[in-house]
């Protein structure tokens, strides 16, 4: 076995055998070799405070004994895999918990391996149930990298193909900062977006639309956060036409937004289905759909999932969910998120490069702009690099690649928030 070498050697090997379109952060990409709590250490021995958590996936942090012990216990049985052709106790127990937590009446759950696959499944269910290939999605959205989930992604930077199995109608509302309605009050903004929704249905569809798929907060879109109540107003229109509503909770689920366990609850809406992934496994590959039984059971062909809901992932997810609830990490997300937002807004007052600070809980976006308010992606790249140089890992996104994304593990502490704010103040 060849000895381990530094980042430059591994990067050369990466570029030789992996696709050019597989994105890497930083001019000199790093390999994470070990981690504990909210800190990670790279292969060359540099330690960082992690405020992106594997794209919101390491929701509890690193090296959590309760989760590691649950995974080890399952591995020790020798059954790492059986497929859904057999009963899996931890899968059933996890489905029972999620069905109850969802608030969806008579809910059933199907497990997948990722958020992309979860959204693909939701689209299959909705289009089959409604016998329609028409779907509504929001501009600036992101729902995954598979064929159908990419078709409902409203961001050209993440849409690799114009081909689509769906007919998609695009609606305003998710990204307020650059919306033509941005200067309106919350109430008037919602009215304008509802009018746009109705016009899209009446002018670009045959009326019998399958569903609207929407993120309560647009993740890859730069943590774009619409006013509370927008989706309640949308659902009133959708209900007139019998259109299903699917909430993409891949990034907003499990209490990360602080005020609610699911992001859509801020809008007073119970969707027909929700998709989930990321934080549930704290790094293990798991996703899924929770939906009304009538919708979930509408498929008439055979179907299984080879790896979805496997014994190792569901055992780890149960331990993650227990830890999250037992330690009330939703409340910590609300408290630490308020500190983070307040601190960033204070920094923004004398930093004209900061055009907007937005988000909820521990989902916070900082949009960077030029002198005329135009998007400044170069500033975001510089901020990303500058934060890493000072020992802080953050994310980057937005329609124009000019938004710094902050989403630390939900166990983050006051001292760590203060440390991150100090670094970001120096960088910005």
Secondary structure, 3 states (H helix, E strand, C coil): CCCCCCHHHHHHHHHHHCCCCCCCCCCCCCCEEEEEECEEEECCCCEEEECCHHHHCCCCCECCHHHHHHHHHHHHCCCCCCCCCCCCHHHHHHHHHHHHHHCCCCEEEEEECCHHHHHHHHHHHHHHHHCCCEEEEECCCCCCCCHHHHHCCCCHHHCCCCCCCCEEEEECCCCCCCCCCCCCCHHHHHHHHHHHHHHHHHHHCCCCCCEEEEECEECCCCCEECCCCHHHHHHHHHHHHCCEEEEECCCCCCCCCCCCCCHHHHHCCCCCEEEECHHHHCCCCCEEEEEEHHHHCCCCCCCCCCCCCCHHHHHHHHHHHHHHHHCCHHHHHHHHHHHHHHHHHHHHCCCCCEEEEEEECCEEEEEEECCCCCECHHHHHHHHHHHHHCCEECEEECCCCCEEEECCCCCCCHHHHHHHHHHHHHHC
